[in-house]
Amino acid sequence: MAIFLTEASKVIVQGMTGSEGMKHTTRMLASGTTVVGGVNPRKAGTSVSFPQGEGTVDIPVFGSVAEAMEATGADVSVIFVPPAFTKSAVLEAVDAGMPLTVIITEGVPVADTAEFFTAAQAKGVRLIGPNCPGIISPGKSNVGIIPADITGPGKIGLVSKSGTLTYQMMYELRDFGFSTAIGIGGDPIIGTTHIDALAAFEADPETEAIVMIGEIGGDAEERAAEFIKANVTKPVVGYVAGFTAPEGKTMGHAGAIVSGSSGTAQAKKEALEAAGVKVGRTPSETADLMRRLMS
C-alpha cells in the first residue's frame, strides 16, 4: 500500500516543456511513473518524445489541465513553473478538480500560497508543497524530484519538511524500504501537513512505523505531537533539524522562524517525546531508533 500516490496514479506535468519539466519528466518515467500528458497552452496539440526503456515514448501536450484530465483521466499534477506563474498554474489545477497537485517550485510568495491553498480547501483538492521535493511510493510511482533509486518498497512511512533529509533518511533505512516518502516543504503555508500525512499513514494497513522530520520555527511539530498522542497507534520516530542553529539567526527555510523558546528544536523534541515519539539528535541517530523498532 501507499498514501496519496499509487501505481494506478496517472500524472500530468504542468511546465513539462521547460528545462526542469523535461529533466524531471524523464526521471519520473524512468522510475515507473505513469506520465500521461503535459500542459502548455502555447504548445497544445504537440507531443514530446522521452526515452523509455530501450525506446522512446511520446507524451502529448494539452492546452489546459481540464483538457488533459478529460483526455487522459489524470488524477495527479506536478508543477514545474517559475514562482511568478505558480499561482495561476495551481489555481488552474484546483479549478479543474485535480485530486492531487504537487508543487515543486520554491520562492512562491506566501500571499500566493495562501490564495491557492484556500481555493484548494474549498474544492477538496490536496496540495503538496510548494517548495518541496514531492512524493514517492517506491516501486509504484514517483512525482517530483526525489531520486527513485535510493530505496525500495517497504513498511516505513516518511514525512519530512526537508528535501535533503528526506533523501538521507530513505538511504539510511533502505534495508527496510518505504510505503511512501513525502516531502511537505518548509514554507510558512503548505498544502499537506505533518498531521495530514500521519493520519494517512495511520490508516494505511501496510505502513508499520513512521518517521517524521521537522525543523525549527513555527509550531507544526508541536501540533503534530498533540495529534500523535490522541490519534496515532503506530510507532513514530522523529528528528528536528536545527539543534545547532545559532539563536536569533535566520535559517534557510522560509518557515524556520523562531520566537523566544517557541519553535526551537529542543521545545519541539520535548513536545514529541511527551507524545511517546522517540527523537534522535541527528538523522543517523533517528534512523538507528527506527532500525531498532523494525528489528
C-alpha positions as CSV (number, residue, x, y, z in Angstrom):
1,M,0.0,0.0,0.0
2,A,0.9,3.6,-0.2
3,I,-0.6,7.0,0.6
4,F,-1.8,9.6,-1.9
5,L,0.2,8.1,-4.8
6,T,0.0,4.5,-6.1
7,E,0.9,2.5,-9.3
8,A,-2.6,3.4,-10.6
9,S,-1.9,7.2,-10.4
10,K,-2.0,9.0,-13.8
11,V,0.3,12.1,-13.8
12,I,0.4,15.2,-15.9
13,V,3.2,17.7,-15.8
14,Q,2.5,21.5,-15.8
15,G,5.6,23.0,-17.3
16,M,6.7,19.7,-18.9
17,T,8.2,21.5,-21.9
18,G,10.5,23.7,-19.8
19,S,14.1,22.6,-18.9
20,E,13.2,21.5,-15.4
21,G,10.0,19.9,-16.6
22,M,11.8,18.0,-19.3
23,K,14.6,16.8,-17.0
24,H,12.3,15.6,-14.2
25,T,9.7,14.1,-16.5
26,T,12.5,11.9,-18.0
27,R,13.4,10.9,-14.4
28,M,9.8,10.2,-13.4
29,L,9.3,8.0,-16.4
30,A,12.5,6.1,-15.8
31,S,11.2,5.3,-12.2
32,G,8.0,3.8,-13.5
33,T,5.6,6.8,-13.1
34,T,2.7,6.8,-15.5
35,V,3.0,10.2,-17.1
36,V,0.1,10.8,-19.4
37,G,0.5,14.4,-20.6
38,G,2.0,17.8,-20.2
39,V,0.3,21.2,-20.1
40,N,1.5,24.3,-22.0
41,P,-1.1,26.5,-23.8
42,R,1.4,27.7,-26.3
43,K,2.3,24.1,-27.4
44,A,-1.1,22.4,-27.2
45,G,-1.6,19.7,-29.8
46,T,2.1,18.8,-30.0
47,S,3.9,16.0,-28.2
48,V,7.3,15.5,-26.6
49,S,9.5,12.4,-27.1
50,F,11.1,11.0,-24.0
51,P,13.4,8.0,-23.5
52,Q,11.7,4.9,-22.0
53,G,13.4,1.6,-21.7
54,E,15.1,0.7,-24.9
55,G,12.9,3.1,-27.0
56,T,11.0,6.3,-26.6
57,V,7.5,7.4,-25.6
58,D,5.6,10.4,-27.0
59,I,3.8,12.4,-24.3
60,P,1.0,14.7,-25.6
61,V,0.9,18.4,-24.6
62,F,-2.5,19.9,-23.7
63,G,-3.7,23.5,-23.6
64,S,-5.2,23.2,-20.1
65,V,-5.3,21.0,-17.1
66,A,-9.1,20.4,-17.6
67,E,-8.4,19.3,-21.2
68,A,-5.6,17.0,-20.1
69,M,-7.8,15.4,-17.4
70,E,-10.6,14.8,-19.9
71,A,-8.3,13.2,-22.5
72,T,-6.2,11.1,-20.1
73,G,-8.1,10.5,-16.9
74,A,-5.2,12.1,-15.0
75,D,-5.6,12.3,-11.2
76,V,-2.2,13.9,-10.2
77,S,-0.5,17.0,-11.5
78,V,3.1,18.1,-10.7
79,I,4.0,21.7,-11.3
80,F,7.4,22.8,-12.6
81,V,6.9,26.5,-13.4
82,P,8.6,29.7,-12.2
83,P,7.4,31.4,-9.0
84,A,5.6,34.2,-10.9
85,F,3.4,31.7,-12.7
86,T,2.9,29.2,-9.9
87,K,-0.3,30.7,-8.5
88,S,-2.1,30.6,-11.8
89,A,-0.9,27.1,-12.5
90,V,-2.1,25.8,-9.1
91,L,-5.5,27.6,-9.5
92,E,-5.9,26.1,-12.9
93,A,-5.4,22.6,-11.4
94,V,-7.7,23.4,-8.5
95,D,-10.5,24.8,-10.8
96,A,-10.3,21.6,-12.9
97,G,-10.7,19.5,-9.7
98,M,-7.3,17.7,-9.9
99,P,-7.4,15.5,-6.8
100,L,-3.7,15.8,-6.0
101,T,-1.4,18.6,-7.1
102,V,2.3,18.6,-6.2
103,I,4.1,22.0,-6.3
104,I,7.9,21.7,-6.6
105,T,8.6,25.4,-7.2
106,E,10.4,27.3,-4.4
107,G,10.2,31.1,-3.9
108,V,6.4,31.2,-4.2
109,P,5.1,34.4,-2.4
110,V,3.3,33.5,0.8
111,A,0.3,35.6,-0.3
112,D,0.0,33.5,-3.5
113,T,0.2,30.2,-1.5
114,A,-2.5,31.5,0.9
115,E,-4.8,32.2,-2.0
116,F,-4.4,28.9,-3.8
117,F,-4.4,26.9,-0.5
118,T,-7.8,28.5,0.4
119,A,-9.1,27.7,-3.0
120,A,-7.9,24.1,-2.8
121,Q,-9.5,23.6,0.6
122,A,-12.8,24.9,-0.7
123,K,-12.6,22.5,-3.7
124,G,-11.4,19.4,-1.7
125,V,-8.1,19.3,-3.7
126,R,-5.0,18.0,-2.0
127,L,-1.9,20.1,-2.5
128,I,1.7,19.0,-1.6
129,G,4.2,21.9,-1.3
130,P,5.2,24.4,-2.5
131,N,9.0,24.4,-2.1
132,C,9.1,20.6,-1.7
133,P,10.7,17.6,-3.4
134,G,7.4,15.8,-4.0
135,I,6.2,12.3,-3.1
136,I,7.4,8.8,-3.9
137,S,5.8,5.4,-3.3
138,P,8.9,3.3,-4.2
139,G,8.3,0.7,-6.9
140,K,4.9,2.3,-7.8
141,S,5.2,6.0,-8.7
142,N,7.4,9.0,-8.2
143,V,6.2,12.6,-8.6
144,G,8.7,15.4,-8.2
145,I,12.4,15.4,-7.8
146,I,13.1,12.6,-5.2
147,P,15.7,10.2,-6.6
148,A,14.0,6.9,-7.2
149,D,16.9,4.6,-6.7
150,I,17.7,5.3,-3.1
151,T,15.3,2.7,-1.6
152,G,12.7,0.2,-2.5
153,P,9.2,-0.6,-1.2
154,G,8.7,-1.4,2.4
155,K,6.8,-0.8,5.6
156,I,8.0,2.6,6.8
157,G,6.2,5.9,6.1
158,L,8.2,9.1,6.0
159,V,7.0,12.7,6.2
160,S,9.6,15.5,6.1
161,K,9.9,19.3,5.9
162,S,13.4,19.0,4.4
163,G,14.2,17.6,0.9
164,T,17.8,16.6,1.6
165,L,16.9,15.0,4.9
166,T,14.1,13.0,3.1
167,Y,16.8,11.6,0.8
168,Q,19.2,10.9,3.7
169,M,16.5,9.0,5.8
170,M,15.5,7.0,2.7
171,Y,19.1,6.0,2.2
172,E,19.8,5.2,5.9
173,L,16.7,3.0,6.1
174,R,17.0,1.5,2.6
175,D,17.3,-2.1,4.1
176,F,13.7,-1.8,5.3
177,G,12.1,0.3,2.4
178,F,9.2,2.7,2.4
179,S,5.5,2.6,1.7
180,T,5.6,6.3,0.8
181,A,8.0,9.2,1.4
182,I,6.5,12.6,1.2
183,G,8.4,16.0,1.3
184,I,5.9,18.6,2.5
185,G,8.1,21.6,2.2
186,G,9.3,24.2,4.7
187,D,7.3,27.3,3.8
188,P,5.1,29.0,6.4
189,I,1.9,27.8,4.5
190,I,1.9,24.4,2.9
191,G,-0.8,22.3,1.4
192,T,-0.2,19.0,3.2
193,T,1.0,19.0,6.8
194,H,2.7,16.5,9.1
195,I,-0.7,15.8,10.6
196,D,-2.3,15.0,7.2
197,A,0.5,12.5,6.4
198,L,0.4,11.0,9.9
199,A,-3.3,10.4,9.6
200,A,-2.9,8.8,6.2
201,F,0.0,6.5,7.4
202,E,-2.0,5.5,10.5
203,A,-4.9,4.5,8.1
204,D,-2.6,2.6,5.7
205,P,-2.6,-1.1,6.8
206,E,0.8,-1.8,5.3
207,T,2.7,1.1,6.9
208,E,4.1,-0.3,10.2
209,A,6.1,2.6,11.5
210,I,6.5,6.3,10.7
211,V,9.5,8.7,10.5
212,M,8.6,12.4,11.0
213,I,11.3,15.0,10.2
214,G,10.6,18.6,11.3
215,E,12.7,21.7,11.7
216,I,13.0,24.8,13.9
217,G,10.4,27.5,13.5
218,G,6.6,27.6,13.8
219,D,4.5,25.2,15.8
220,A,3.7,22.5,13.2
221,E,5.7,19.8,15.1
222,E,4.1,20.7,18.5
223,R,0.7,20.3,16.8
224,A,1.7,17.1,15.2
225,A,2.8,15.8,18.7
226,E,-0.7,16.5,20.1
227,F,-2.2,14.7,17.1
228,I,0.1,11.7,17.6
229,K,-0.8,11.5,21.3
230,A,-4.5,11.4,20.5
231,N,-4.7,9.5,17.2
232,V,-1.6,7.5,16.2
233,T,-1.1,3.9,17.4
234,K,1.9,3.1,15.2
235,P,5.4,3.8,16.5
236,V,6.8,7.2,15.4
237,V,10.4,8.3,15.5
238,G,11.3,11.9,14.9
239,Y,14.1,14.3,14.0
240,V,14.0,18.1,14.3
241,A,16.6,19.9,12.2
242,G,18.2,22.9,13.9
243,F,19.6,21.8,17.2
244,T,22.8,23.6,16.5
245,A,21.2,26.7,14.9
246,P,22.6,29.9,16.5
247,E,20.0,31.9,18.4
248,G,18.4,34.8,16.6
249,K,19.9,33.8,13.2
250,T,17.6,33.4,10.2
251,M,17.9,29.9,8.8
252,G,17.3,28.6,5.3
253,H,13.6,27.7,5.0
254,A,11.0,30.4,5.0
255,G,9.1,28.7,7.7
256,A,12.1,28.4,10.1
257,I,11.2,31.4,12.2
258,V,11.9,31.1,15.9
259,S,10.4,33.4,18.5
260,G,11.8,33.0,22.1
261,S,11.8,29.4,23.2
262,S,8.8,28.7,21.0
263,G,9.9,26.9,17.8
264,T,13.3,25.8,19.0
265,A,14.5,22.3,18.2
266,Q,14.6,21.5,22.0
267,A,11.0,22.6,22.5
268,K,9.8,20.5,19.6
269,K,11.8,17.5,20.8
270,E,10.2,17.8,24.3
271,A,6.7,18.0,22.8
272,L,7.3,15.0,20.6
273,E,8.8,12.9,23.4
274,A,5.9,13.8,25.7
275,A,3.7,12.2,23.0
276,G,5.7,9.0,23.0
277,V,7.9,9.8,20.0
278,K,11.5,8.7,20.1
279,V,13.5,11.7,18.9
280,G,17.1,11.5,17.6
281,R,19.6,14.4,17.8
282,T,21.0,13.6,14.4
283,P,19.5,12.0,11.2
284,S,21.6,8.9,11.7
285,E,20.6,8.5,15.4
286,T,17.0,8.8,14.3
287,A,17.5,6.1,11.6
288,D,19.1,3.9,14.3
289,L,16.0,4.3,16.5
290,M,13.8,3.2,13.6
291,R,16.1,0.3,12.8
292,R,15.8,-1.0,16.4
293,L,12.0,-0.7,16.2
294,M,11.8,-2.5,12.9
295,S,14.2,-5.3,14.0
